Amino acid sequence: MQGTAVKERAAKDNIRRRFDQNQRDCMFTIMSLLPELSEQVLREVDVERLIAELRAINKQPVVDSQSVSEKSETREGSSTDGATERSTSESGVNEDSASRATDVAGPDANHLLDDNSEPAKRTKVDIWEDIKIQSFTRTLIAVYTESLLTMLVHVQLNMIGRSTYLDSVIGKYTGETGDQINLEGRYESFLSIADEQNFLMLSWWFLNRGWRTLMTRVSRATEHCIGQLSLKERLSHRELTSLFNNIHIKLREDGLVQLLPKILLPFGDACIDDYLSANRLTSSQVFTPVFVRLLDQLRDVIESSDFLYVFNCSIDRLTLQLLETLQESFPESVPAPTPSGPLLPTVEGESAPDLDNVVKEFEVYSASSESRVVVVQLLPRIAREGHQILNGVPNQYLENVSASREIQALSAAVYTAENAPI
């Protein structure tokens, strides 16, 4: 009994060490994949380009009144000199008239002269509206993609980790002693290096195709929820929180959850062919019996209620961290002063108290103590946080979601699943 207890304790310590190492491998893998995702997100939702466009408008030269005055003096001088000779004067008048027509006509004349004229440039308000939508959109894309990538990698590596552990156990006991061991669930064959590589390569689909479907949905929900939000409106932190929550609700109402399997994995012949051709693979090379069983189990996990629960928890966790960071953009609220005291009853024969001061005191007391910030002032910080979620070093957002109890529980459930992946 003592010897059995020692073996069981050693086995538990071994699997615990393997599991902990597996979680560290997950973190390193996610960090290595994030730059590929970040590059595409920042290129497709390019807030910095809009800011540069806005700065270019601000740097456009303004018409100089002095130069206009000099042109006018030059014309007057030409007219005076032309009075000496009649023929020269007539020619000068004609040239002056042509010159005046060109100056006054402006862009309309240019349009008549050049059929390939550029369209009218956008105003600053138009650009700011785009910055508003894309700032929220990019940050929310970062929240959703980092959550999904974290979950996908943890599921994949823990499936591989469980297979590797079982392979080592079988190899150790059957190779050395020849004893038969009884494993729970079904375990048919060892996991080859090629199957492992092909299985882990599935993350390519999300990093290069699936996230774009997510981008479309997030952009649409953001436009719906904040499209009418005025740039000059003053928001409290509580109202900003409500805006983010409304976008999350809109995404759920639009069926984002049902799309998660297709966002994370290639579904259907067209998507599979796209995946294989993009990675220069063939169907016979990839879809071995071992790989197919791994893929089926991965799909089962993604479509499970547990996966959905962890996904919602991860989104809420990162959003809360984002809002706590954005709290720094709001000045500390000043507590409302307490009223000086109730009004004393009037005595017959005395004058009534000064009600103007009392009304002003009540207005100050009843005013909201929440600090507010103009929307346009929040946008740069919101856009910058989206960049931090994907590229932060150290990445506190990634550390937060990876260390969550829900992610760890999902990893443990996959690592110790009764049904072996192969």
C-alpha contacts under 8 A as a table, 3 or more apart, distances in Angstrom:
res1	aa1	res2	aa2	distance
1	M	4	T	5.07
1	M	5	A	6.17
2	Q	5	A	5.10
2	Q	6	V	6.27
3	G	6	V	5.13
3	G	7	K	6.34
4	T	7	K	5.15
4	T	8	E	6.20
5	A	8	E	5.10
5	A	9	R	6.10
6	V	9	R	5.15
6	V	10	A	6.16
7	K	10	A	5.09
7	K	11	A	6.07
8	E	11	A	5.01
8	E	12	K	6.14
9	R	12	K	5.15
9	R	13	D	6.17
10	A	13	D	5.09
10	A	14	N	6.06
11	A	14	N	5.01
11	A	15	I	6.23
12	K	15	I	5.23
12	K	16	R	6.05
13	D	16	R	5.06
13	D	17	R	6.15
14	N	17	R	5.23
14	N	18	R	6.21
15	I	18	R	4.98
15	I	19	F	5.98
15	I	165	Y	7.75
16	R	19	F	5.03
16	R	20	D	6.13
17	R	20	D	5.19
17	R	21	Q	6.12
18	R	21	Q	5.15
18	R	22	N	6.05
18	R	161	G	7.86
18	R	165	Y	7.91
19	F	22	N	4.93
19	F	23	Q	6.40
19	F	158	N	7.97
19	F	161	G	7.62
19	F	412	A	7.93
19	F	415	Y	7.68
20	D	23	Q	5.21
20	D	24	R	6.51
21	Q	24	R	5.11
21	Q	25	D	6.22
22	N	25	D	4.96
22	N	26	C	6.27
22	N	157	L	7.04
22	N	158	N	6.84
22	N	161	G	6.70
23	Q	26	C	4.94
23	Q	27	M	6.51
23	Q	154	H	7.35
24	R	27	M	5.16
24	R	28	F	6.47
25	D	28	F	5.18
25	D	29	T	6.05
25	D	157	L	8.00
26	C	29	T	5.09
26	C	30	I	6.17
26	C	150	T	7.96
26	C	153	V	6.24
26	C	154	H	5.82
26	C	157	L	6.67
27	M	30	I	5.25
27	M	31	M	6.24
27	M	402	S	7.33
28	F	31	M	5.12
28	F	32	S	6.24
29	T	32	S	5.13
29	T	33	L	6.33
29	T	153	V	7.48
30	I	33	L	5.10
30	I	34	L	6.03
30	I	149	L	7.11
30	I	150	T	6.51
30	I	153	V	6.89
31	M	34	L	5.37
31	M	35	P	7.51
32	S	35	P	6.68
33	L	36	E	5.67
33	L	37	L	6.78
34	L	37	L	5.11
34	L	38	S	5.83
34	L	146	E	7.95
34	L	390	L	6.40
34	L	391	N	7.50
35	P	38	S	4.88
35	P	39	E	5.97
35	P	390	L	7.46
35	P	391	N	7.09
36	E	39	E	5.49
36	E	40	Q	6.81
36	E	207	L	7.12
37	L	40	Q	5.47
37	L	41	V	6.31
37	L	207	L	5.52
37	L	208	N	7.41
38	S	41	V	5.12
38	S	42	L	6.00
38	S	390	L	5.72
38	S	391	N	7.02
39	E	42	L	5.42
39	E	43	R	6.14
40	Q	43	R	5.08
40	Q	44	E	6.05
41	V	44	E	5.24
41	V	45	V	5.87
41	V	46	D	7.98
41	V	138	R	7.33
41	V	141	I	7.96
42	L	45	V	5.31
42	L	46	D	5.44
42	L	47	V	7.89
42	L	138	R	7.78
42	L	387	H	7.85
43	R	46	D	5.36
45	V	134	Q	6.33
45	V	137	T	7.86
45	V	138	R	6.11
46	D	49	R	5.52
46	D	50	L	6.98
46	D	134	Q	7.71
47	V	50	L	5.24
47	V	51	I	6.40
47	V	131	I	6.11
47	V	134	Q	6.34
47	V	135	S	6.51
47	V	383	A	7.21
48	E	51	I	4.99
48	E	52	A	6.17
49	R	52	A	5.04
49	R	53	E	6.17
50	L	53	E	4.95
50	L	54	L	6.21
50	L	127	I	6.53
50	L	130	D	7.59
50	L	131	I	6.51
51	I	54	L	5.01
51	I	55	R	6.26
51	I	131	I	7.57
52	A	55	R	5.05
52	A	56	A	6.16
53	E	56	A	5.07
53	E	57	I	6.51
53	E	127	I	7.84
54	L	57	I	5.28
54	L	58	N	6.53
54	L	124	K	6.42
54	L	127	I	6.70
55	R	58	N	5.00
55	R	59	K	6.31
56	A	59	K	5.12
56	A	60	Q	6.43
57	I	60	Q	5.31
57	I	124	K	7.60
64	D	67	S	5.53
64	D	68	V	6.61
65	S	68	V	5.07
65	S	69	S	6.25
66	Q	69	S	5.04
66	Q	70	E	6.27
67	S	70	E	5.02
67	S	71	K	6.29
68	V	71	K	5.17
68	V	72	S	6.37
69	S	72	S	5.06
69	S	73	E	6.31
70	E	73	E	5.09
70	E	74	T	6.18
71	K	74	T	5.08
71	K	75	R	6.33
72	S	75	R	5.18
72	S	76	E	6.32
73	E	76	E	5.02
73	E	77	G	6.11
74	T	77	G	5.07
74	T	78	S	6.22
75	R	78	S	5.10
75	R	79	S	6.24
75	R	96	D	7.02
76	E	79	S	5.06
76	E	80	T	6.27
77	G	80	T	5.13
77	G	81	D	6.26
78	S	81	D	5.28
78	S	82	G	6.12
78	S	92	G	6.97
79	S	82	G	5.09
79	S	83	A	6.64
79	S	89	S	6.73
79	S	92	G	6.65
79	S	93	V	7.33
80	T	83	A	5.44
80	T	84	T	7.83
81	D	84	T	6.10
81	D	85	E	7.95
81	D	89	S	7.76
82	G	85	E	5.68
82	G	86	R	6.87
82	G	88	T	5.36
82	G	89	S	4.03
82	G	90	E	7.79
82	G	92	G	6.69
83	A	86	R	6.32
83	A	88	T	7.85
83	A	89	S	5.69
84	T	89	S	7.74
85	E	88	T	5.39
85	E	89	S	6.19
86	R	89	S	5.03
86	R	90	E	6.33
87	S	90	E	5.27
87	S	91	S	6.33
88	T	91	S	5.11
88	T	92	G	6.03
89	S	92	G	4.95
89	S	93	V	6.14
90	E	93	V	5.14
90	E	94	N	6.40
91	S	94	N	5.19
91	S	95	E	6.26
92	G	95	E	5.09
92	G	96	D	5.93
93	V	96	D	5.05
93	V	97	S	6.09
94	N	97	S	5.19
94	N	98	A	6.34
95	E	98	A	5.17
95	E	99	S	6.14
96	D	99	S	4.99
96	D	100	R	6.16
97	S	100	R	5.12
97	S	101	A	6.23
98	A	101	A	5.19
98	A	102	T	6.48
99	S	102	T	5.35
99	S	103	D	6.49
100	R	103	D	5.17
100	R	104	V	6.18
101	A	104	V	5.46
101	A	105	A	6.03
102	T	105	A	5.55
102	T	106	G	6.87
102	T	109	A	7.20
103	D	106	G	6.11
105	A	108	D	5.88
105	A	109	A	5.14
105	A	110	N	7.96
106	G	109	A	5.66
106	G	110	N	6.61
107	P	110	N	4.89
107	P	111	H	6.06
108	D	111	H	5.07
108	D	112	L	6.42
109	A	112	L	5.03
109	A	113	L	6.18
110	N	113	L	4.98
110	N	114	D	5.86
110	N	117	S	7.52
111	H	114	D	5.14
111	H	115	D	5.92
111	H	116	N	7.79
111	H	117	S	5.95
112	L	115	D	6.51
114	D	117	S	5.80
122	R	126	D	6.08
122	R	127	I	6.94
123	T	126	D	5.25
123	T	127	I	6.54
124	K	127	I	5.16
124	K	128	W	6.11
125	V	128	W	5.00
125	V	129	E	6.13
126	D	129	E	5.18
126	D	130	D	6.51
127	I	130	D	5.12
127	I	131	I	6.22
128	W	131	I	4.87
128	W	132	K	6.10
128	W	231	L	7.82
128	W	376	V	7.79
129	E	132	K	5.04
129	E	133	I	6.45
129	E	231	L	7.54
130	D	133	I	5.28
130	D	134	Q	5.99
131	I	134	Q	5.20
131	I	135	S	5.71
131	I	379	L	7.31
132	K	135	S	5.41
132	K	136	F	6.56
132	K	231	L	7.89
132	K	376	V	7.55
132	K	379	L	6.19
133	I	136	F	5.57
133	I	137	T	6.03
133	I	219	S	7.73
133	I	222	T	6.67
133	I	223	E	6.35
133	I	226	I	7.39
133	I	227	G	7.14
134	Q	137	T	4.75
134	Q	138	R	5.78
134	Q	219	S	7.76
134	Q	383	A	7.95
135	S	138	R	5.45
135	S	139	T	6.33
135	S	379	L	6.16
135	S	380	P	7.48
135	S	382	I	6.06
135	S	383	A	4.54
135	S	386	G	7.88
136	F	139	T	5.39
136	F	140	L	6.16
136	F	222	T	7.00
136	F	379	L	7.82
136	F	382	I	6.66
136	F	383	A	6.91
137	T	140	L	5.26
137	T	141	I	6.05
137	T	215	M	7.89
137	T	218	V	6.25
137	T	219	S	5.54
137	T	222	T	6.24
138	R	141	I	5.02
138	R	142	A	6.16
138	R	383	A	6.86
138	R	386	G	5.95
139	T	142	A	5.04
139	T	143	V	6.35
139	T	382	I	6.75
139	T	383	A	6.17
139	T	385	E	6.57
139	T	386	G	3.84
139	T	387	H	7.40
139	T	389	I	7.81
140	L	143	V	4.95
140	L	144	Y	6.23
140	L	218	V	7.13
140	L	386	G	7.30
141	I	144	Y	5.22
141	I	145	T	5.87
141	I	214	L	7.38
141	I	215	M	6.23
141	I	218	V	6.69
141	I	386	G	7.95
142	A	145	T	5.29
142	A	146	E	5.88
142	A	386	G	5.72
142	A	387	H	7.79
142	A	389	I	6.13
142	A	390	L	6.24
143	V	146	E	5.52
143	V	147	S	6.23
143	V	315	I	6.62
143	V	318	L	6.35
143	V	319	T	7.12
143	V	386	G	7.70
143	V	389	I	7.05
144	Y	147	S	5.21
144	Y	148	L	6.17
144	Y	315	I	6.53
145	T	148	L	5.15
145	T	149	L	5.90
145	T	211	W	6.81
146	E	149	L	5.16
146	E	150	T	5.98
146	E	389	I	7.64
146	E	390	L	7.21
146	E	398	L	7.26
147	S	150	T	5.23
147	S	151	M	6.30
147	S	311	F	6.94
147	S	314	S	5.93
147	S	315	I	6.55
147	S	401	V	7.16
148	L	151	M	5.13
148	L	152	L	6.00
148	L	264	L	7.89
148	L	311	F	7.17
149	L	152	L	5.09
149	L	153	V	6.07
149	L	206	F	7.92
150	T	153	V	5.46
150	T	154	H	6.18
150	T	398	L	7.97
150	T	401	V	7.78
150	T	402	S	6.76
151	M	154	H	5.18
151	M	155	V	6.18
151	M	311	F	7.66
151	M	407	I	6.97
152	L	155	V	5.29
152	L	156	Q	6.17
152	L	203	S	7.54
152	L	264	L	7.61
153	V	156	Q	5.11
153	V	157	L	5.96
153	V	203	S	7.69
154	H	157	L	5.40
154	H	158	N	5.94
154	H	407	I	7.81
154	H	411	S	6.07
155	V	158	N	5.34
155	V	159	M	6.13
155	V	298	L	7.48
155	V	410	L	7.64
155	V	411	S	6.22
155	V	414	V	6.60
156	Q	159	M	5.23
156	Q	160	I	6.30
156	Q	199	F	7.77
156	Q	200	L	6.66
156	Q	298	L	7.40
157	L	160	I	4.96
157	L	161	G	5.80
157	L	200	L	7.76
158	N	161	G	4.67
158	N	162	R	5.99
158	N	411	S	6.15
158	N	412	A	7.86
158	N	414	V	6.12
158	N	415	Y	5.08
159	M	162	R	5.30
159	M	163	S	6.41
159	M	414	V	6.20
159	M	415	Y	5.99
159	M	421	P	6.68
160	I	163	S	5.15
160	I	164	T	6.09
160	I	196	E	7.14
161	G	164	T	5.07
161	G	165	Y	6.08
161	G	415	Y	6.83
162	R	165	Y	5.12
162	R	166	L	6.22
162	R	414	V	7.96
162	R	415	Y	5.13
162	R	416	T	7.01
162	R	420	A	7.91
163	S	166	L	5.20
163	S	167	D	6.06
163	S	190	F	7.77
163	S	191	L	6.88
163	S	420	A	7.33
163	S	421	P	6.96
163	S	422	I	7.40
164	T	167	D	5.02
164	T	168	S	6.22
164	T	191	L	7.40
165	Y	168	S	5.14
165	Y	169	V	6.27
166	L	169	V	5.03
166	L	170	I	6.12
167	D	170	I	5.22
167	D	171	G	5.97
167	D	190	F	6.15
167	D	191	L	7.80
168	S	171	G	5.01
168	S	172	K	5.95
169	V	172	K	5.19
169	V	173	Y	6.24
170	I	173	Y	5.52
170	I	174	T	5.68
170	I	175	G	7.55
170	I	181	I	7.59
171	G	174	T	5.61
171	G	175	G	5.27
171	G	176	E	7.93
172	K	175	G	5.41
172	K	176	E	6.04
173	Y	176	E	5.59
173	Y	177	T	5.82
173	Y	178	G	6.49
173	Y	179	D	6.31
173	Y	180	Q	7.81
173	Y	181	I	7.57
174	T	177	T	5.73
174	T	178	G	4.23
174	T	179	D	5.49
174	T	180	Q	6.59
174	T	181	I	7.76
175	G	178	G	5.80
183	L	186	R	7.60
183	L	187	Y	7.65
184	E	418	E	6.15
184	E	419	N	7.46
185	G	418	E	5.40
185	G	419	N	4.69
185	G	420	A	5.88
186	R	419	N	6.08
186	R	420	A	5.60
186	R	422	I	7.43
187	Y	420	A	5.80
187	Y	421	P	7.69
187	Y	422	I	5.73
188	E	422	I	6.19
189	S	422	I	6.71
190	F	422	I	7.85
191	L	195	D	6.55
191	L	196	E	6.73
191	L	290	V	7.29
191	L	422	I	7.50
192	S	195	D	5.27
192	S	196	E	6.26
193	I	196	E	5.07
193	I	197	Q	6.14
194	A	197	Q	5.17
194	A	198	N	6.11
195	D	198	N	5.16
195	D	199	F	5.98
195	D	286	V	7.31
195	D	288	T	7.63
195	D	290	V	6.98
195	D	291	F	5.70
196	E	199	F	5.12
196	E	200	L	6.21
196	E	291	F	7.97
197	Q	200	L	5.24
197	Q	201	M	6.03
198	N	201	M	5.01
198	N	202	L	6.77
198	N	286	V	6.43
198	N	291	F	7.68
199	F	202	L	5.62
199	F	291	F	6.63
199	F	294	L	7.38
199	F	295	L	7.36
200	L	203	S	6.35
201	M	204	W	5.75
202	L	205	W	5.91
202	L	206	F	7.84
202	L	265	L	6.87
203	S	206	F	5.50
203	S	207	L	6.35
203	S	264	L	7.32
203	S	265	L	7.59
204	W	207	L	5.05
204	W	208	N	5.99
204	W	209	R	7.91
205	W	208	N	5.46
205	W	209	R	5.31
205	W	210	G	5.97
205	W	263	I	7.95
205	W	264	L	6.68
205	W	265	L	6.07
205	W	266	P	6.45
205	W	275	Y	6.69
206	F	209	R	5.48
206	F	210	G	4.24
206	F	211	W	5.56
206	F	263	I	6.08
206	F	264	L	4.90
206	F	265	L	6.63
207	L	210	G	6.66
207	L	211	W	6.26
208	N	211	W	6.78
208	N	212	R	7.60
209	R	212	R	5.71
209	R	213	T	7.35
209	R	263	I	7.64
210	G	213	T	5.48
210	G	214	L	6.76
210	G	262	K	6.99
210	G	263	I	4.08
210	G	264	L	5.91
210	G	265	L	7.47
211	W	214	L	4.90
211	W	215	M	6.14
211	W	263	I	6.40
212	R	215	M	4.79
212	R	216	T	6.32
213	T	216	T	5.26
213	T	217	R	6.52
213	T	263	I	6.68
214	L	217	R	5.22
214	L	218	V	6.14
214	L	256	L	7.93
214	L	263	I	7.11
215	M	218	V	5.16
215	M	219	S	5.96
216	T	219	S	5.24
216	T	220	R	6.19
217	R	220	R	5.21
217	R	221	A	6.20
217	R	251	L	6.97
217	R	256	L	7.49
218	V	221	A	5.17
218	V	222	T	6.00
218	V	247	I	7.97
218	V	251	L	6.93
219	S	222	T	5.16
219	S	223	E	6.14
220	R	223	E	5.24
220	R	224	H	6.25
221	A	224	H	5.08
221	A	225	C	6.22
221	A	247	I	5.80
221	A	250	K	5.90
221	A	251	L	6.12
222	T	225	C	5.22
222	T	226	I	5.96
222	T	227	G	7.26
222	T	247	I	5.94
223	E	226	I	5.63
223	E	227	G	4.70
224	H	227	G	5.74
225	C	228	Q	7.64
225	C	243	L	7.20
225	C	246	N	6.73
225	C	247	I	6.15
225	C	250	K	7.96
226	I	229	L	4.99
226	I	243	L	7.39
229	L	233	E	7.34
230	S	233	E	5.23
230	S	375	V	7.48
231	L	374	V	7.13
231	L	375	V	5.21
231	L	376	V	5.30
232	K	374	V	5.68
232	K	375	V	6.07
232	K	376	V	6.66
233	E	374	V	5.53
233	E	375	V	5.84
234	R	372	R	5.44
234	R	373	V	5.03
234	R	374	V	4.21
234	R	375	V	6.07
235	L	239	E	5.92
235	L	240	L	6.39
235	L	372	R	4.97
235	L	373	V	5.38
235	L	374	V	6.22
235	L	375	V	6.55
236	S	239	E	5.16
236	S	240	L	6.29
236	S	330	F	7.80
236	S	370	E	6.23
236	S	371	S	5.86
236	S	372	R	4.42
236	S	373	V	6.57
237	H	240	L	4.99
237	H	241	T	6.18
237	H	327	Q	6.66
237	H	330	F	7.17
237	H	370	E	7.92
237	H	371	S	7.70
237	H	372	R	7.25
238	R	241	T	5.09
238	R	242	S	6.33
239	E	242	S	4.92
239	E	243	L	6.36
240	L	243	L	5.09
240	L	244	F	6.60
241	T	244	F	5.34
241	T	245	N	6.25
241	T	323	L	6.86
242	S	245	N	5.02
242	S	246	N	6.07
243	L	246	N	5.14
243	L	247	I	6.48
244	F	247	I	5.22
244	F	248	H	6.41
244	F	319	T	7.97
245	N	248	H	5.06
245	N	249	I	6.21
246	N	249	I	5.07
246	N	250	K	6.12
247	I	250	K	5.02
247	I	251	L	6.23
248	H	251	L	5.20
248	H	252	R	6.43
249	I	252	R	5.18
249	I	253	E	6.18
250	K	253	E	5.00
250	K	254	D	6.14
251	L	254	D	5.09
251	L	255	G	6.60
251	L	256	L	5.71
252	R	255	G	5.31
252	R	256	L	5.47
252	R	257	V	6.47
253	E	256	L	7.58
255	G	258	Q	5.46
255	G	259	L	6.79
256	L	259	L	5.17
256	L	260	L	6.61
257	V	260	L	5.42
257	V	308	L	7.50
258	Q	261	P	7.26
259	L	262	K	5.44
259	L	263	I	6.09
260	L	263	I	4.91
260	L	264	L	6.08
260	L	302	I	7.60
261	P	264	L	5.30
261	P	265	L	5.86
261	P	267	F	7.96
261	P	299	R	6.97
261	P	302	I	6.25
261	P	303	E	6.68
262	K	265	L	5.28
262	K	266	P	6.06
262	K	267	F	5.86
263	I	266	P	7.64
266	P	271	C	5.19
266	P	272	I	5.48
266	P	275	Y	7.07
267	F	270	A	7.95
267	F	271	C	5.80
267	F	272	I	6.46
268	G	271	C	5.55
268	G	272	I	6.20
269	D	272	I	5.11
269	D	273	D	5.99
270	A	273	D	5.22
270	A	274	D	6.19
271	C	274	D	5.01
271	C	275	Y	6.12
272	I	275	Y	5.01
272	I	276	L	6.12
273	D	276	L	5.14
273	D	277	S	6.01
274	D	277	S	5.32
274	D	278	A	5.98
275	Y	278	A	5.33
275	Y	279	N	6.37
276	L	279	N	5.33
276	L	280	R	5.89
276	L	281	L	4.79
276	L	282	T	6.09
276	L	283	S	7.17
277	S	280	R	4.86
277	S	281	L	6.07
277	S	282	T	7.59
278	A	281	L	7.81
281	L	285	Q	6.76
281	L	286	V	7.15
282	T	285	Q	5.15
282	T	286	V	6.42
283	S	286	V	5.33
283	S	287	F	5.72
284	S	287	F	5.66
284	S	288	T	7.01
285	Q	288	T	7.18
286	V	291	F	7.08
287	F	290	V	7.94
287	F	291	F	5.72
287	F	292	V	5.83
288	T	291	F	5.16
288	T	292	V	6.13
289	P	292	V	5.16
289	P	293	R	6.31
290	V	293	R	5.32
290	V	294	L	6.35
290	V	422	I	5.89
291	F	294	L	5.04
291	F	295	L	6.08
292	V	295	L	5.03
292	V	296	D	6.08
293	R	296	D	5.10
293	R	297	Q	6.23
293	R	421	P	6.56
293	R	422	I	6.08
294	L	297	Q	5.26
294	L	298	L	6.17
294	L	421	P	5.56
294	L	422	I	6.46
295	L	298	L	5.03
295	L	299	R	6.21
296	D	299	R	5.17
296	D	300	D	6.25
297	Q	300	D	4.94
297	Q	301	V	6.30
297	Q	421	P	6.52
298	L	301	V	5.17
298	L	302	I	6.29
299	R	302	I	5.07
299	R	303	E	6.10
300	D	303	E	5.24
300	D	304	S	6.12
301	V	304	S	5.16
301	V	306	D	7.83
301	V	307	F	6.44
302	I	307	F	5.68
302	I	308	L	7.64
303	E	307	F	6.93
303	E	308	L	7.58
304	S	307	F	5.43
304	S	308	L	6.65
305	S	308	L	5.06
305	S	309	Y	6.14
306	D	309	Y	5.08
306	D	310	V	6.25
306	D	410	L	7.61
307	F	310	V	5.22
307	F	311	F	6.07
307	F	410	L	7.56
308	L	311	F	4.95
308	L	312	N	6.26
309	Y	312	N	5.32
309	Y	313	C	6.26
310	V	313	C	5.02
310	V	314	S	6.06
310	V	406	E	5.61
310	V	407	I	6.62
310	V	410	L	7.55
311	F	314	S	5.14
311	F	315	I	6.28
312	N	315	I	5.17
312	N	316	D	6.18
313	C	316	D	5.13
313	C	317	R	6.00
313	C	406	E	7.30
314	S	317	R	4.99
314	S	318	L	6.19
314	S	401	V	6.13
314	S	404	S	7.93
314	S	406	E	7.91
315	I	318	L	5.38
315	I	319	T	6.02
316	D	319	T	5.13
316	D	320	L	6.04
317	R	320	L	5.25
317	R	321	Q	6.35
317	R	400	N	7.99
317	R	401	V	6.94
318	L	321	Q	5.04
318	L	322	L	6.10
318	L	397	Y	6.60
318	L	400	N	7.65
318	L	401	V	6.83
319	T	322	L	4.95
319	T	323	L	6.14
320	L	323	L	5.14
320	L	324	E	6.13
321	Q	324	E	5.10
321	Q	325	T	6.29
321	Q	397	Y	7.47
322	L	325	T	5.14
322	L	326	L	6.24
322	L	385	E	7.35
323	L	326	L	4.92
323	L	327	Q	6.14
324	E	327	Q	5.11
324	E	328	E	7.57
325	T	328	E	5.98
326	L	329	S	5.54
326	L	330	F	7.57
326	L	381	R	7.30
326	L	382	I	7.33
327	Q	330	F	5.51
328	E	331	P	7.24
329	S	373	V	7.77
329	S	378	L	7.13
329	S	381	R	7.84
330	F	371	S	6.32
330	F	372	R	6.59
330	F	373	V	6.35
331	P	371	S	6.16
331	P	372	R	7.79
332	E	371	S	6.59
333	S	369	S	5.87
333	S	370	E	5.61
333	S	371	S	4.98
334	V	369	S	6.33
334	V	371	S	7.93
335	P	369	S	6.02
336	A	364	V	6.81
336	A	365	Y	5.47
336	A	366	S	7.93
336	A	367	A	7.59
336	A	369	S	6.34
337	P	364	V	7.47
337	P	365	Y	6.10
338	T	365	Y	6.74
339	P	342	P	7.92
339	P	361	E	6.94
339	P	362	F	7.49
339	P	365	Y	7.02
346	T	350	E	6.63
346	T	351	S	7.52
346	T	352	A	6.38
346	T	353	P	7.78
347	V	350	E	5.54
354	D	357	N	6.20
354	D	358	V	7.04
355	L	358	V	4.95
355	L	359	V	6.13
356	D	359	V	5.25
356	D	360	K	6.37
357	N	360	K	5.15
357	N	361	E	6.14
358	V	361	E	5.10
358	V	362	F	6.23
359	V	362	F	5.11
359	V	363	E	6.24
360	K	363	E	5.13
360	K	364	V	6.38
361	E	364	V	5.29
361	E	365	Y	6.21
362	F	365	Y	5.00
362	F	366	S	5.99
363	E	366	S	5.24
363	E	367	A	6.04
364	V	367	A	5.32
373	V	377	Q	6.84
373	V	378	L	7.13
374	V	377	Q	5.49
374	V	378	L	6.87
375	V	378	L	5.26
375	V	379	L	6.63
376	V	379	L	5.52
376	V	380	P	7.99
377	Q	380	P	6.84
377	Q	381	R	7.95
378	L	381	R	5.59
378	L	382	I	6.25
379	L	382	I	5.09
379	L	383	A	6.14
380	P	383	A	5.19
380	P	384	R	6.08
381	R	384	R	4.98
381	R	385	E	6.22
382	I	385	E	5.27
382	I	386	G	6.61
383	A	386	G	5.27
383	A	387	H	6.71
384	R	387	H	5.10
384	R	388	Q	6.37
385	E	388	Q	4.80
385	E	389	I	6.15
386	G	389	I	5.24
386	G	390	L	6.74
387	H	390	L	5.49
387	H	391	N	5.83
387	H	392	G	7.20
388	Q	391	N	5.05
388	Q	392	G	4.29
388	Q	395	N	7.23
389	I	392	G	5.94
389	I	395	N	6.81
389	I	396	Q	7.84
389	I	397	Y	5.76
389	I	398	L	7.26
390	L	395	N	7.73
391	N	395	N	6.92
392	G	395	N	4.34
392	G	396	Q	7.18
393	V	396	Q	7.82
395	N	398	L	5.44
395	N	399	E	6.32
396	Q	399	E	5.02
396	Q	400	N	5.99
397	Y	400	N	5.09
397	Y	401	V	6.38
398	L	401	V	5.38
398	L	402	S	5.96
399	E	402	S	5.26
399	E	403	A	6.02
400	N	403	A	5.44
400	N	404	S	6.41
401	V	404	S	5.25
401	V	407	I	7.39
402	S	407	I	6.24
402	S	408	Q	7.56
403	A	407	I	6.96
403	A	408	Q	6.84
404	S	407	I	5.46
404	S	408	Q	6.37
405	R	408	Q	5.12
405	R	409	A	5.95
406	E	409	A	5.06
406	E	410	L	6.13
407	I	410	L	5.13
407	I	411	S	6.15
408	Q	411	S	5.05
408	Q	412	A	6.14
409	A	412	A	5.08
409	A	413	A	6.10
410	L	413	A	5.09
410	L	414	V	6.27
411	S	414	V	5.23
411	S	415	Y	6.02
412	A	415	Y	4.99
412	A	416	T	6.02
413	A	416	T	5.40
413	A	417	A	5.71
414	V	417	A	5.10
417	A	420	A	6.65
